[in-house]
Amino acid sequence: MKDLKDQTAFVTGGASGLGLATARALAARGARLILADIEAAKVEAAAAELRATGADAIGLRLNVAEEAEWARVGEAAGRFGEVSVLFSNAGVGGGSGKFETYDTEVWRWAYAVNAHAHLYACRTFLGAMKASGRPAHLALTASMVAIVPPPISVAYISSKFATLGIAMALRNELADTNVGISVLCPGMSATNIVATTQKLRPGATEQGGAAQTAQNMSGVLAGGMSPEKIGQRVVRAIQAGEFFIFTHPEWKGMAEAQFAEMLAAFGESADPGYRGDDIAGLIAANGAKRMNVAVKA
Ligand SMILES: NC(=O)c1ccc[n+]([C@@H]2O[C@H](COP(=O)([O-])OP(=O)(O)OC[C@H]3O[C@@H](n4cnc5c(N)ncnc54)[C@H](O)[C@@H]3O)[C@@H](O)[C@H]2O)c1
């Protein structure tokens, strides 16, 4: 999507951090913005900030985890403009603590916000984006933790793996359509995510070691990359049609080591007499033309 001028973009988590930074970068290229966020006052303030710079922007209150809320927001968005850029970005941290004692309510919440919401976003907008036949783009925010998992929350990491999986599967589905797709995998960025998570998480407030870990993470993230730089990078990727958006190359060596380990684990077939999977047949059986993976000869 080279030209973003007068395109309408819908950004979840648009009141803060990477969502707002990307919205600013989109607005700087002439896009019209619909910011959606669970924080009603903050999202309205963010939209007002964009309008003050001359952009056309509205803010809508939306809990991305509540499927029923999407219909109302979809209608309001439709009155503002035909969405051609969808940035499904809202996300929360997973909190801390050992997996065997992890709060099941917090688990469901983290998955609802970080993973299930992408389906609701696509059910609301993707069909019309395709039907328009005009250039359109979908971007999802995963994380570098979905490429190289550090020793942090299992709920956060695994829900971000779900986002990466959704993006990689959708990439096949959107091949040969007018809709491009990107997946944002940032490393650390100085956003409000720890405070946002503490405020929005259901159930009891974290105590003891878990609270201390959150405090420590807050300090680590404060030294992270500027969200503005990441937002600008996201917009360049949308314009260039790049799938993976890697913003933090310092993780590359760990990604290489991890994939090398995985590749080394491919050994002999468990059944040396087996002819091997019919991958072309698998693709054809699903009505697809190709798989979005380049295989070296
Ligand atoms: N900050 C980082 O280091 C980092 C790294 C990798 C990925 N990410 C991802 O970036 C995305 C944006 O987070 P951020 O770091 O900008 O944090 P942030 O807290 O500054 O912004 C997130 C926004 O999402 C909103 N939000 C949270 N739950 C919501 C819900 N249920 N419905 C609607 N809005 C909701 C919050 O109100 C907030 O405005 C997230 O998906 C996060 O996982 C962040």
The ligand as a Gaussian input file, in Angstrom:
#p B3LYP/6-31G(d) Opt

LIG

0 1
 N        6.171000      -2.538000      24.868000
 C        6.863000      -3.578000      24.446000
 O        8.039000      -3.771000      24.795000
 C        6.231000      -4.550000      23.490000
 C        7.059000      -5.517000      22.903000
 C        6.505000      -6.420000      22.019000
 C        5.158000      -6.366000      21.731000
 N        4.374000      -5.424000      22.338000
 C        2.952000      -5.426000      22.000000
 O        2.604000      -4.142000      21.515000
 C        1.185000      -3.991000      21.629000
 C        0.872000      -2.613000      22.182000
 O        1.312000      -2.540000      23.542000
 P        2.156000      -1.316000      24.099000
 O        3.479000      -1.834000      24.487000
 O        2.048000      -0.185000      23.176000
 O        1.393000      -1.043000      25.471000
 P        0.462000       0.168000      25.971000
 O       -0.123000      -0.312000      27.249000
 O        1.198000       1.445000      25.961000
 O       -0.680000       0.229000      24.856000
 C       -1.634000      -0.797000      24.758000
 C       -3.009000      -0.169000      24.587000
 O       -3.945000      -1.239000      24.435000
 C       -5.087000      -0.919000      25.198000
 N       -5.810000      -2.132000      25.573000
 C       -5.447000      -3.085000      26.468000
 N       -6.429000      -3.996000      26.584000
 C       -7.408000      -3.635000      25.725000
 C       -8.665000      -4.186000      25.387000
 N       -9.129000      -5.305000      25.973000
 N       -9.400000      -3.566000      24.447000
 C       -8.961000      -2.435000      23.859000
 N       -7.802000      -1.845000      24.163000
 C       -7.021000      -2.453000      25.080000
 C       -4.568000      -0.178000      26.410000
 O       -5.581000       0.615000      27.036000
 C       -3.446000       0.656000      25.804000
 O       -3.911000       1.929000      25.392000
 C        0.714000      -5.132000      22.504000
 O        0.124000      -6.133000      21.682000
 C        1.997000      -5.644000      23.128000
 O        1.896000      -6.991000      23.506000
 C        4.878000      -4.517000      23.196000

